[in-house]
Amino acid sequence: MSVFRLPDWASTPTRTASLTGDDGSAVAVDLQPAVVFGSLAPSSSAAVGHVPLPSPAAPEQAALVHHGNGKAYIIDLGAVS
């Protein structure tokens, strides 16, 4: 299994950002340059947040990474090798 590494272009977001689930719960995604969504926590980098998902089949599913241009990018971690 590969480990998610924060891209060089990642930066701390300058705007408030969150994702809201179907149940109305919100997850802040603006506290670090990146947030990994998956059943296992990413490497010990303090710049990467973690949102656990109950899926034992895939330890890491996706990462939301903020760019200095104000955009956020989703990286499919299943495609990273």
Summary of the structure (lengths in Angstrom):
residues: 81
radius of gyration: 12.3
end to end distance: 7.7
largest distance: 34.4
contacts: 191
relative contact order: 0.28
helix: 4%
strand: 35%
